[in-house]
Amino acid sequence: MGSFISVLLVVAVVYFLVRLRNQYIRNASSSSFFDSKINHDQFVGNSSRNIDFNLMILAASVMKADGRVLRAELDYVKRFLLKNYGERKALYLVRSLKEILKQEYDLRMISRTVGNQIDYTSRKNIINFLFGIATIDKICSASENRVLEFISTHMFLNSHDFHSIKNNHGGSSDSAYAKLEINPNSTDQEIKKAYHKMAIKYHPDKLMHLSDNEKAEAEKKFSEINSAYDLIKKERGLN
């Protein structure tokens, strides 16, 4: 009789441990990118799965902002998801994103929902991720910037932090205009004229008389001028 009871106890313990293990696996597979950064008591009636879905809506809004969705943008998002979620969940979210791109959502409501769900540091992380999407082609267009600023505002991110993140990513057309010493309202002809003027001024062939340090600075400036002109041409569709 005693041995029978011992067997029952062993079976019960094994059963309990198996259930505990399965519960751990389920919890691990459903974890969110933000789980390590926020307290789930901050959630406003939403699960971490819904946070991730809302993140895909924000990503899709930035991807569609300039009227086209680049393969490079999809690849960037996929790499981000694989790094932070693991393959299984990342592939699920990528499939969700492709469907989300076909739909329209209330961006104000989604942004505010996310802003209420997570802490301030996590909100900055999201804006940083979204800027990564916008600048994958080396330029954050005016339309992409407007969407990013809209999301940031309704996620309750202050203006200083938004512009700090924006500056860290570079690729802004505003900075490109500044490098050519013109403003965004300049005509196409004024842009071309400004570029040629700056290119002649800093062309290496014109600077042979300078010291090595001065040449290096001028060559850097010349490279920046060309990059800025390329960004503006791409944004405006110039040849």
C-alpha positions, 0 to 999 in steps of 0.5 A: 500500500505504501509503495502504491501511494509513493508511486501516486505522489511521484506521478503527481509531482511529475504532472505538476512539473510538466504543467509548470514547464508548459506554462513557462513556454507559453509565456515565453513565446508570447512575450513582447519586445517591450516586456523588459522595458515596462511594467504590465500594470501600465497597460490600459486593458490591452495585452502585450500582443496588442501592443505589438500589433499597434507597433506594426500599425505605426510602422505601416503608417511610416512606410506608406507616408511617402506613397510607396513601400520599399523592400528595404523597409520591409527587410529592416522591420523583419530584422528588427522583429527577428532580433527582438522576438525570435523567428516564430513570432517575428514571421507572424508579425511580418505577415500581419504587417503585410495585411496592415499595409492594405488597411487604414487605421486611426493613427491618432487613436493608435498613437495615444493608445500606445502612449498610454500603454508603455513608459516614456523610455519605450516611447522613445525606443518606438520613435527611434525604430520608426525613424530607422524605417524612414531613413532606410533610403538615406532620407526622411522625406517631408511626408514621413517627417509629418507622420513621425511628428504626429505619432510622437505628439500623440504618444506624448513625447516632448519636442526636444526628445523627438528632434534629438532622435531625428538628429541622431538619424540624420538623412533629414531633407531639412539638413540637406537644404542647410548644407547647400545653404538654401531653404526648403522653399527654394525652386528646383533651379535655385537648388541646382544653382546652389549645388554647382556653386558649392561644388565648385567652391569645394572641389578637390581640384580647386584646393591643391594649394591648401594644407593636408588638414584643410584639404581633408576638411574640404573633401569632407565638405564636398562629399556632404554637398554631393550627398545633400544634393542627392537626397534633395533630388530623390525627394523632388524627383529631379534628374 
